[in-house]
Amino acid sequence: GELTQLDAGGDQFVAGVDQFGATFCINKRDVESAVANRSIPFSSVGSRMRYYSCGPLGCWGVTLAKDVYHRLNVKPTACIGTSWTRVFGKFQSIEVGSDGRVFGISVTKQLYMR
């Protein structure tokens, strides 16, 4: 499918969501070779999200039901990670800064930072 949301993930990796909510990422090494080869080898994270953002301390996603999850054990060499931890709240979107701070806009239009 076509990506509808893309996140650069700082200098770690690239991640995004397609029009069906499927979540994908590219490891740091593969991003570097994709630039040279003009081919993008996305890996499926295996989850349905409406928004997905990554930073130096991991990735965060907002599901289609607007629940928030933190992806565990995400690394530049293993962007898929291992499992999810649910975080309290309902959010429209979430973004991770290159310093690891997480910003989110709740369903009630409130801005949060973690």
C-alpha positions, 0 to 999 in steps of 0.5 A: 500500500501507499504510506499516508504518514512517515516519520524520520525517527531522528538518525535511527530509522524511518517508520510509517503507516499506510492507508490501511493502518499497517505499520512499517519501518526501515533499519538504519543500515537499510535507510543508508543503502536505500538512498544509494539503491533507490529501493526502500526495503520496509519491514512490517511491524505487524500492527495497525496504527493511525500514527507511528513515530520513533526516536532514540528511546523507541517508537510510539503509536496511536491505534485506529481506536486512538489508544497509545502504545510504546514499542519495546526493544526498538534499535537502529539495527532492529526497528521492528522491536519485540512487543507493545506496552499500552499507555493511558490516554486517547490521542489523535497523534503522537510525535517523538523528538530527536531528544526522546521527548514524546508529544501528543495531541489528545482527542480533547485537543490537549497537548501533552509531553512526556 
